[in-house]
Amino acid sequence: MKNIEDFDNRTQLAIDEYILVLFKVFPSLNKRITKEEILGKILKNLDCDIEFNAKLSPKVVGDYDGKKKRIRISEEAPENSIKEKITIAHELTHAVTSLVFNNELFLRNKYFIEVLVSLVEKRFVLYYSGDKMKNRRVNGYISDFGDQLEIIYKEPLLEQFLAEPEHISKVFVPS
């Protein structure tokens, strides 16, 4: 798909909301990348409508398939629920950051991708639920490692991941 209008209405609304909230939870992200560029990454890495009410494995609420360029959301995430919105955010973040596989750091440690996506997801959790889910662990043990990374590297880590995932090493190695 080349234009947002090529998607069905529900997918368009999900993408629009993701981009809107992404720039709210990362207020200085616009210094690194525009909303249009984020949309361009999504359009490049999503070839079909989001499949809602998909039959996925138990305990899997969402899935981004980079080879097929599709997102599936489980029937376990009711329409317009916080769970659905957070799952969509998680999977769209995978689509936005798919170039991360061009970075040697990630080729050596594939769990690191999930750590960073989970940190982005956590921002969406806090946005949608407020303080009532402040201490929620996102993706179990991965969350602990991610929290430590976020304390050390702060905003630049996640902003770099979203804007230029293929160059994430810049955050860890000063130029």
N, C-alpha and C positions, 0 to 999 in steps of 0.2 A: 504494500500500500504506500502510496506516495503523498497523499493528503489526509488530513484529519477527517475530512468529509467522506472519505472512502470507508470509514468505519461505521458500525451501527451506532445509534444514539447513546446507548448505555456505555459502550466503549469510549465514545467521545467524551461523555461526561466524566468518566473515571479518569481519563488522561488529563482533562482540563483541571479537575480537582487536585490530582497528584501534583501537577506543576504549580498550581496556586499555593498549595500547602507547603510544598518543598521550599519555595522562596520565602514563606513565612517562618518556617522552622530553621532556616539557614539565611538570616537577613542579609549577610554580606556575600552570599553566593553570587549575586548579580555583578560583583566586581571581577568574577572569573569567567562567567558564562551567562548568556541571556536565556530567557524563557523560550525563545524561538529555537535556540541551539539545543536545549533539552528536548523540545518537541521533535526536532530533527533527528536526534539520537533514537528517540522512541520510534519514529516512523521508519527509520532505517532497520530497526531490530524487531519489528512487530509486523508480520505479514497478514494477520487476520484478526477478526474481532476477538475480544477476550471471551473465552468460553466459560460461562457461568454455570453453576450447578453440575460441574463435572464430577464424574466418578473417579476419585483418586484413592490411593492407598490409605489405609487407616493412619491417622495422625498427620497426614499431609493435607494442608488446607489450600495450598497454592503451588503452582509449578510454572517456571519459565523454562522453555526448551529453546536454547539458543540456535540449535541446528534447524528446527522447524519454524523458529521465530514466532512462537505462540505462547500465550499465557492461559492457564486453566485455573479456575477458582472452584474449590469444592462446594458441594451442596451443604457442607457443614458450616459455611459462612453465609448466614441469611442476608438477603438483599438489603442494601443500605445500612447494614449493621456496622458497628465499630470494627468488629472482627473482619468483615469483608473489606472495609476501607484500608485497614492496616495490611491485610494480605495483598491487596492490589498494590499498595505502596511498596511492599517488599519485592514483589515480582517485577514491577515497573523499574525499580532501582536496578535489578539485574539487567534489564534491557538497556537502561541508560549507561550502565558501566560495563557492557560486554567487551569493550576494547581492553579491559584489564588483562585479558588473556594474552595480550601482546607484551606483557611485562614479565621479565624473568622472575621477579620476586614471587609473583602469583603462580607461575608455572611450577615452582618448587614447593609451594605451600597453598594448595587449593582451599583449605579451610579458612585462610585469611580473607578470602573474598566474602565468605559467609559472615565473618566477624564484622566487616565493614558494612555490609548490607544490613546486618542486624542493628548496628549503631544508628543507621539512618532510620530503620523501622522504629527504633525506640523513640526517636523524635516525633514520629507520627503517632505513636501510642500516647505520648504525653500531650500532644496537640488535641487529639480526639477525646481523651479521657480525663485530662487535667491531673490534679494531684492524687486522685483516687487510685491510679495505677503507677504512681511514681517509682515504686520499688519492684515493679514487675520485671522478672527476668525474661529476656528475649533470647530464645534458643539456648536455654540452659547454661552449661559451662562456658559456652562461647561468650556469653554476656560478661562474665567476670574479666576475661582477657580484653574484651572490647572496652569495658569501662576503664581499665588501666591505660589502654592506648589513648583513649579520649582525654584522660586526665593529663597525660604527658604531652600529647600533640595538639589538643584542643581543636578548634574550628578548622584550621588549615588541612588537617588530615582528611576530614570528610568532604570538605569543599574540593580538594584536589581529586579525591576519589570520584566525585560526581562530575567535575568539569573535564579532567584529563586522566582517566583511570590508567591509561597506558603509561603515564609518567608519575605514578604514585610514589616511586622511590625518591622523588625530589623532596618529599616531606621528611624522609628519614636521613637523607644525605645532603647536608647543606652544600649549596653551589659556591 
